Amino acid sequence: MQADTGYCPAFHEIGERHGPIDFGMIPIGAYDPCEIMQAMHMNPEEAVEAFVESGCRRAAAMHWGTFQLTDEPMGEPPLRLSAALEARNIAAEKFIAGNIGQSWEIQRN
């Protein structure tokens, strides 16, 4: 998953056809006002749904914190992601937002 991605039923289909997925990059930002942005961008709660429905084992959040594109505060997406993961009892290390400029080495399990 990459680029502009609005939440839709396709994530369930992706999981059914191709899951489980080892690693995904799922957008969590540029969602407010939702009336305008929801066709193109997911909010963090929708991103968690996409993570679950697509059968991702691990994911990194993308599409947030680079520049002010929409109305939500710049630091809000990872905070909402954390709360959404906690609400679904998903370990935070399964879907990480990281820090601005942070890098990771992705290894297969």
C-alpha positions in Angstrom: 0.0 0.0 0.0 1.4 3.4 -0.9 0.7 6.9 -2.0 -2.8 8.4 -1.7 -5.0 5.7 -0.2 -8.5 6.2 1.1 -10.0 3.5 3.3 -12.2 1.1 1.3 -13.4 -2.5 1.2 -10.4 -3.4 -1.0 -8.2 -4.0 2.1 -10.3 -6.9 3.1 -10.0 -8.3 -0.4 -6.3 -7.8 -0.4 -6.1 -9.8 2.8 -8.2 -12.5 1.5 -6.3 -12.8 -1.8 -2.8 -12.1 -0.7 -2.6 -12.3 3.0 -0.9 -12.5 5.3 1.3 -9.6 4.2 4.8 -9.5 5.8 5.2 -5.7 5.8 3.0 -2.8 4.7 3.4 1.0 4.5 0.1 2.5 5.5 -0.8 6.2 5.4 -2.1 7.8 8.6 -2.2 11.5 7.8 -3.7 14.3 5.8 -7.3 13.4 6.8 -9.0 16.6 8.1 -11.5 17.8 7.0 -12.7 14.3 6.4 -15.5 15.5 4.1 -12.9 16.5 1.6 -10.0 14.1 2.3 -11.6 10.7 3.1 -11.6 9.5 -0.6 -7.8 10.1 -0.8 -6.4 9.7 2.8 -7.1 7.6 5.8 -7.2 8.7 9.4 -5.3 6.6 11.9 -8.3 4.6 13.0 -9.0 3.6 9.4 -5.4 2.8 8.9 -5.6 0.3 11.8 -8.7 -1.2 10.1 -6.7 -1.5 6.8 -3.8 -3.1 8.7 -6.1 -5.7 10.2 -8.2 -6.4 7.1 -5.2 -6.7 4.8 -3.6 -9.2 7.1 -0.4 -7.2 7.7 2.0 -8.7 10.2 3.9 -5.5 10.5 3.6 -2.0 9.1 5.1 1.4 9.1 3.0 4.5 9.1 3.6 7.0 6.2 2.1 10.1 4.8 2.3 12.3 7.9 4.5 14.9 9.4 6.3 16.1 6.3 4.5 19.4 5.9 1.1 20.9 6.8 -1.2 19.8 4.1 -4.5 19.6 5.9 -6.2 20.8 9.1 -5.1 18.2 11.7 -2.2 19.1 14.0 1.2 17.9 12.6 1.8 15.5 15.6 -1.7 14.2 15.9 -1.6 11.2 13.5 0.9 9.0 15.5 -0.9 9.8 18.7 -4.2 8.7 17.2 -2.5 5.6 15.7 -1.2 4.6 19.2 -4.7 5.0 20.7 -6.3 3.0 17.9 -3.8 0.2 18.2 -4.4 0.1 21.9 -8.1 0.0 21.5 -7.8 -3.0 19.2 -5.2 -4.7 21.5 -2.6 -4.6 18.8 1.0 -4.3 20.1 2.5 -1.0 19.2 5.6 -2.6 17.6 3.4 -4.3 15.0 2.4 -0.9 13.4 5.0 1.8 14.0 5.0 5.5 13.3 8.5 6.2 14.3 10.1 9.6 14.6 10.6 12.2 11.8 13.8 11.1 10.0 14.1 7.8 11.7 15.1 4.8 9.6 14.8 1.1 10.1 16.3 -2.1 8.7 13.4 -4.4 7.8 14.2 -8.1 8.2 12.1 -11.0 7.2 11.0 -13.3 10.0 
